[in-house]
């Protein structure tokens, strides 16, 4: 467990499953974490509360300082590690399938990333679907990036990052910026990226789904909360269909046991075809957003450390 991590849901899970195999642990944890997954039988408000309870933690690791700032029409958490090199800032879009998630739920993972990358991190509370469908979240991310630039941070000191739907938004923001002649970030970190909202990759259509949390039906239902079906091929919605000729360096990380595995692979293939410097890091035996569960597996910290090293090296 990282220093300062509070006893919470994942620590309780650890006590329960510490004596079983990693594969069995995954299944047991999955049963509990399914409470944070969308279901038409559960009210969106309840889902959001459960998501924050499962992924949030009252204490931050590694002596990270935080403050709340206003970034346009929404607020954001600004995390500052003990050692922050230069002016570097990571703009982090939290996950949650466009309909849940929050800076609070993501701040423990982001605090670990801030420490490993020696970087400040801004986590905006972008507005969520279905109350605020596409393109509201993307516009909130744009305003967050504008806020960073207004602080005197040059674009080549900024990295975009996100997990799941947040990785989608980070990549979509790059597509949004280019035609507006706004300088692009130095790199982008895509954790378990959901880059094709049509859910048409082989992972979604495979007979056996290794993912203990998500199914095609769940993901497709979330996509329709965010936008309409005929819009799924819009690069601002599904960045896999965008122009990669101007994409900055990418670090893509996902687990082998998640339904978004092929999204990650296809993203890497598209980027490499266009000559984009790309790292594809597939963590064997791991599941969606395992990086946030450091009390359940030590590989979470190792995975975040690898991302941090990539950022420290300038995206190389």
Secondary structure, 3 states (H helix, E strand, C coil): CCCCCCCCHHHHHHHHHCCCCHHHHHHHHHHHHHHHCCCCCCCHHHHHHHHHHHHCCCCCCCCCEEEEEEECCEEEEEEECCCCCCCCEEEEECCCCCCCCCHHHHHHHHHHHHHHHCCEEEEECCCCCCCCCCCHHHHHHHHHHHHHHHCCCCHHHEEEEEECHHHHHHHHHHHHHHCCCCCCCCEEEEECCCCCCCCCCHHHHCCCCCCCCCCHHHHHHHHHHHCCHHHCCCCCCCHHHCCCCCCCEEEEEEECCCCCHHHHHHHHHHHHHCCCCEEEEEECCCCCCHHHCCCCCCHHHHHHHHHHHHHHCCCC
